């Protein structure tokens, strides 16, 4: 069975092999999961809280993270985006999914596209596949140079 999983993942386009979805609305999370799988994602990992997301990030490295910024356990879900962009040379692509885009601090909002709920599933796929934004630390390093 593990061999079949690797085959599926290897057929997924680069940057689309493993996607972490952090969303506490179960119906929306399942909808996002199906959208991503239909678009060719190799694996979609669903997390309903910041704690679940952090536990998942300790075990695996996603290519992209779809991140609801207001979760049941925290109102600053963007802290996950800060964390993952600060570790390693190739952080995952971040896509923010929120009903309140104005609540995301400006410096954090620069880490990835923001999709205001409800959004078109096509916009989600384009946000994941589109040009990557420069992370906060990279921007700071560039400024210091």
N, C-alpha and C positions, 0 to 999 in steps of 0.2 A: 504493500500500500504506500509506503514512503516513496518508493520509486515512482509511482504514478503521480504523487504530489510534485516531485521534482520535475517531471515532464511537463505538467501544467504550468509550473512557475517559469520554466525555461522558454515556453512559448509566449509569455507575456512580454510586451515591449519594455525596453530599458526604462527604468524609473516608474514602472507600473507593475512590478512583480509582487511587492508586498506593501499594502496600504493599511495604515492604522486609522480607524474612525473613532473619534472620541465624541460621543453623543449620548445624552441621557434620555432622550425621547426614543423609545424602542421602535416605534413605527417609522420614524424618520431615519433612524440608524439602519433599519432593514431596507428601506428604500434606497439609501445611499449605497449600501452594500450591493444591492442588485444592479444599480446603475453602474457601479465600478466593475462588477463581474461581466455585465453585458458589454462593457467597453474594452474588455480584455485583461482586466487585472488578474494576476495569478493567485493572489491570496488577499483576503480582506479580514482584518482583525477588528472586532467590535469591542469597545470599552465604554462603560456607562458612567465612569467617574474618573477623577484625576488619579486616585489611588490605583485603579485598574490599569490606567494608561501607563503610569510609572512602572508598575509591575511588568507589564508587557514590554516596555522599553528596556528593562533590565535583561530580558530574555532574547529579544530579537531587535533587529535594526530595520525599520521600514524605509521604503523609498520615499513615501509621502505620508503626511498626517493631515486628515480632515478634522479640524478642531472646533468644537462648539466652545465658546468662551464663557458661557454661563451654565455651569454644571450643577447638579443637585448638591454635590459636596463642596463646591467652591465657585465663587463668582469671578475668579481671575484665572480661568482656564488658559489664558495666554501665557501663564508662567511655564507651561509645558513647552510652548514655542521658544521661550527664552532659553530654557534648559537644553533642548535638543540642538539649537543653533550654536551653542557654546561648546559642544563636545564633538571632537573629531573633525577631520578635514573635509568630510563630505556630509553635511547635515541633511536630513530629509527635507523635501519640499513641504512647506506649510501652506495650508489653505484654511482660512478662518471661515466658520459657518456660524452666523449669529443673527438674532433679531434686533440687536442693538449695536450696530457698528461704531457708533459714537462713543461707546464705552471702552473701546480698545485704545490704550495709550498710543500716541502718534509714533513713537519710536518702535513699538511692537508691531504696529500696523504695517510698517515697511518690510516686515519679515516675509510677508506673503499676501496673495490676493485675499480680499474680503468678499464673501458672498452673503448678501442679506437675505434671510429667510422670508418668504419662500423664494427659491431661485430655480432656474431651469437646470435640469440635470446636464444639459449640454455645457452650460457655464462651468459646472464642476469639473467635467472632463477637460475642458480647455484650460482651466486654472491649474490642473495637475500637470498637463502636458506642455503648457506654455513656458516662456522664458523664465528662468529661475532668478529670484531676487537676491541681492547681496545681503548676507546676514549682518547683524548689528556689530559683532566684533570685527568682521572684515571691513565694514565701513569705518569703524574707529581706527583700525590699523592703517587704512588708506589715508585717513585724515592726518594721522601722526607722521606719516612718511614725508 
